[in-house]
């Protein structure tokens, strides 16, 4: 059971890394910033860290699946 969970964790971590790099290099983040920036009231300033961290949180979420 443990070897299976470790193998799955490694594979899902690699999947999360590839997904994060894909999102960083695609126009998705730019579109998210433009969409959030169109909201009046300075919401963009508050949500910028979350927008930039979103692809990297994908790694943590995918890697933790086998241990849930």
N, C-alpha and C positions, 0 to 999 in steps of 0.2 A: 504493500500500500504506500509506503513512504517513497520508494523509488519512483513509483508511478506519479505521485504528487509532485515530486521534484522535477521530473521530466516535463510534466505538464506546465509547471511554473516557469521553467526555462523557455519552453516553446511559446507560451503566452506572453512572456516578457519580450521575447524577440518580435512577436507580432505587435505588441504595444509600441516597441521602439520604431518599427517600420511605419506604423500608423502615425506616430508623433512626427517623424521626419517627413512623411508625406504631407501632413497638415501644415507643417512649418513651411514647406516649399510650394504649397498650392495657394491659390488666392482666397482660401476659405477664411483665414484670419483677417485679411484685409476687408473682406466683405462683412465679417462680424463687427469689426471696428467701425466701418461706415454705417452699419445698421444701428449700432448702439449710439454712435455719434449723432444720429438724426433725432434722437430723443432729447427734447429740451430739458434744461435744468442741470447740466453738468454730470449726467449719469456716466458718461464715458470715463471721466477722471476716476470715478469710484470703481468701475468694473474692469479697467485695463489690466490689473494683475490677474484677474480671473480668466480673461480672454487669452492672455499669454500662457497661463498655466494649464489651460484646458487640455491641450494635446499631451502634456506630460503626465497629467492625472490619469490618462488612458492607460499608461504603463502600469501604474499602481493598481488600478481597477482590474485589469486583465490578469496581472500576476497573482492577485489575491484570490481569484476564483477557486482554485483547487483547495484552498485552505478554509473555505467557508462551510 
